[in-house]
Amino acid sequence: MTEQLEALLNLEDPITQQHWMSWDKGDCSEVGLCEILLAQLIREHKSENGVYYDTDYDQIKLRYQN
């Protein structure tokens, strides 16, 4: 499962890469990977949808919120 989650991460994105590296150079638990991926997806959704962004996502409590 860990490898599948890592494959979904966009490590070209500097924010996602920073979060991933903060876990002992990528040694994340599956829960940690899910949290990093969720933060990445929320950032992407926000940038793609602009004014139509669903602000309910802002209520999700993540350690990686920007």
Long-range contacts (C-beta under 8 A, 24 or more apart in sequence): 1-30, 2-28, 2-30, 2-33, 5-30, 5-33, 5-34, 5-37, 6-33, 8-37, 9-33, 9-36, 9-37, 9-40, 10-40, 13-40, 13-43, 15-39, 15-40, 15-43, 15-64, 15-66, 16-40, 19-64, 35-62, 35-63, 35-64, 36-64, 38-62, 39-64, 39-65, 39-66
